[in-house]
Amino acid sequence: MIHMIKNFDSENCFIMNQSISSYMENLIQMMRQKITQYKPEQQSCPFH
């Protein structure tokens, strides 16, 4: 019984990790897009 619960927990943990990492990837892509919107010669880039 304990073994089953352990497996269940680790699966949930894995699923959570997957969703978090995909969320982070989306965030990073969004930030990259925002950065590329700025001209490189512009000094007032918010991400510096």
Sine and cosine of phi, psi and omega as CSV:
sin_phi,cos_phi,sin_psi,cos_psi,sin_omega,cos_omega
0.00,0.00,-0.74,0.68,0.01,-1.00
-0.88,0.47,-0.62,0.78,-0.02,-1.00
-0.87,0.49,-0.69,0.73,0.01,-1.00
-0.87,0.49,-0.71,0.70,-0.01,-1.00
-0.88,0.47,-0.65,0.76,0.02,-1.00
-0.86,0.51,-0.74,0.67,0.01,-1.00
-0.86,0.51,-0.71,0.70,-0.01,-1.00
-0.86,0.51,-0.72,0.70,-0.02,-1.00
-0.88,0.48,-0.72,0.69,-0.05,-1.00
-0.91,0.42,-0.58,0.82,0.03,-1.00
-0.91,0.42,-0.72,0.70,0.03,-1.00
-0.86,0.52,-0.69,0.73,-0.01,-1.00
-0.87,0.50,-0.70,0.71,-0.01,-1.00
-0.88,0.47,-0.73,0.69,0.00,-1.00
-0.87,0.49,-0.68,0.73,0.01,-1.00
-0.88,0.47,-0.70,0.71,0.01,-1.00
-0.87,0.49,-0.66,0.75,0.00,-1.00
-0.88,0.48,-0.74,0.68,-0.04,-1.00
-0.91,0.41,-0.61,0.79,0.01,-1.00
-0.91,0.42,-0.70,0.71,-0.04,-1.00
-0.92,0.40,-0.62,0.79,0.03,-1.00
-0.92,0.38,-0.60,0.80,0.04,-1.00
-0.89,0.45,-0.69,0.73,0.01,-1.00
-0.89,0.45,-0.65,0.76,0.01,-1.00
-0.87,0.49,-0.68,0.73,0.03,-1.00
-0.87,0.49,-0.68,0.73,0.01,-1.00
-0.86,0.51,-0.74,0.68,-0.03,-1.00
-0.88,0.47,-0.67,0.75,0.02,-1.00
-0.89,0.46,-0.68,0.74,0.02,-1.00
-0.86,0.50,-0.71,0.70,-0.01,-1.00
-0.89,0.45,-0.65,0.76,0.02,-1.00
-0.88,0.47,-0.68,0.74,0.01,-1.00
-0.88,0.48,-0.67,0.74,0.01,-1.00
-0.90,0.44,-0.63,0.77,0.00,-1.00
-0.90,0.43,-0.67,0.74,-0.04,-1.00
-0.94,0.34,-0.32,0.95,0.04,-1.00
-0.93,0.36,-0.48,0.88,0.00,-1.00
-0.98,0.18,0.56,-0.83,0.07,-1.00
-0.97,0.26,0.63,-0.78,-0.06,-1.00
-0.88,0.47,-0.51,0.86,-0.04,-1.00
-0.99,0.16,-0.12,0.99,0.01,-1.00
-0.96,0.29,0.80,-0.59,-0.07,-1.00
-0.99,0.10,-0.43,0.90,-0.07,-1.00
-1.00,0.02,0.81,0.59,0.02,-1.00
-0.99,0.13,0.82,-0.57,-0.08,-1.00
-0.90,0.43,-0.31,0.95,-0.10,-0.99
-1.00,-0.04,0.11,0.99,0.00,-1.00
-1.00,0.01,0.00,0.00,0.00,0.00
